[in-house]
Amino acid sequence: MPELPILYSFRRCPYAIRARLAIKVSNIEVELREVLLADKPKELLACSPKGTVPVLVLPDGTVIDESRDIMLWALTQQDPQNWLSSHFTQQDEINRLIDINDTEFKQHLDHYKYADRFPEQSMESYRQQAESFLRQLEEKLTKNQYLVANEISLADIAILPFIRQFASVDKAWFYQTEYKNLQVWLDNLLADNLFSEVMKKCSRWQPGDAVLRF
Ligand SMILES: N[C@@H](CCC(=O)N[C@@H](CS)C(=O)NCC(=O)O)C(=O)O
């Protein structure tokens, strides 16, 4: 039996969710190791001392410890739904959107979600700052069904878990906003079986456990 790549993951982490989505759609089998962020296994830290998830360890020992790189690794090998291959000409726009998501928007999201830890400003003020990204996405979705085209691209998948997290902070607020296309986009992507598959619960990995194929 060939050795599988190992994916250290945390179920609810948005970065890990996007990595799992790309791995799952690529049909590449990996061993899934669910970790607790508060008690990371030494095996994970030995491969990637920065201690974030997701981390993918290939059978040849190569370590990929950034979620975007894991997505690209998976889709470069197998891309049956053309998340990468249909969108080469939109690469700059895709990267730009993911960059904004991972920097500015992620910061506003954290402030909004954990507003009690950042009392310098109100929750509403953090939410308003995050809205500038929502407006950009909404504008994109008035032109196409997905962010850069009428088919899913890497941008949709990389950004989806963060918008999901944002919407969950106050669902009633999110679903009464004018971001109607964004609401439909989110609902459609979350309703896909692929999303349910990558969100299945699994117990925390311990050394010596049987391999959990994902
Ligand atoms: N740039 C990294 C960020 C990953 C990240 O920050 N993951 C969080 C969990 S959502 C983490 O592992 N934080 C470390 C901790 O909480 O100890 C990536 O894209 O993979």
The ligand as an SDF file (V2000), in Angstrom:
LIG
                    3D

 20 19  0  0  0  0  0  0  0  0999 V2000
   -1.2790   31.5410    6.3870 N   0  0  0  0  0  0  0  0  0  0  0  0
   -1.7000   30.3080    6.9980 C   0  0  0  0  0  0  0  0  0  0  0  0
   -2.6230   30.6240    8.1560 C   0  0  0  0  0  0  0  0  0  0  0  0
   -3.1200   29.3840    8.8670 C   0  0  0  0  0  0  0  0  0  0  0  0
   -3.6960   29.7310   10.2420 C   0  0  0  0  0  0  0  0  0  0  0  0
   -3.4680   30.8400   10.7640 O   0  0  0  0  0  0  0  0  0  0  0  0
   -4.3890   28.7750   10.8590 N   0  0  0  0  0  0  0  0  0  0  0  0
   -4.8370   28.9700   12.2180 C   0  0  0  0  0  0  0  0  0  0  0  0
   -6.0930   28.2130   12.5510 C   0  0  0  0  0  0  0  0  0  0  0  0
   -7.4920   28.8520   11.6930 S   0  0  0  0  0  0  0  0  0  0  0  0
   -3.7830   28.4180   13.1540 C   0  0  0  0  0  0  0  0  0  0  0  0
   -3.2820   27.3440   12.9200 O   0  0  0  0  0  0  0  0  0  0  0  0
   -3.4370   29.1610   14.2120 N   0  0  0  0  0  0  0  0  0  0  0  0
   -2.4680   28.7080   15.1690 C   0  0  0  0  0  0  0  0  0  0  0  0
   -3.0040   28.6430   16.5500 C   0  0  0  0  0  0  0  0  0  0  0  0
   -4.1510   29.0130   16.7870 O   0  0  0  0  0  0  0  0  0  0  0  0
   -2.2490   28.1910   17.4140 O   0  0  0  0  0  0  0  0  0  0  0  0
   -2.3480   29.4210    5.9350 C   0  0  0  0  0  0  0  0  0  0  0  0
   -2.9070   29.9650    4.9850 O   0  0  0  0  0  0  0  0  0  0  0  0
   -2.2540   28.1900    6.0430 O   0  0  0  0  0  0  0  0  0  0  0  0
  1  2  1  0
  2  3  1  0
  2 18  1  0
  3  4  1  0
  4  5  1  0
  5  6  2  0
  5  7  1  0
  7  8  1  0
  8  9  1  0
  8 11  1  0
  9 10  1  0
 11 12  2  0
 11 13  1  0
 13 14  1  0
 14 15  1  0
 15 16  2  0
 15 17  1  0
 18 19  2  0
 18 20  1  0
M  END
$$$$
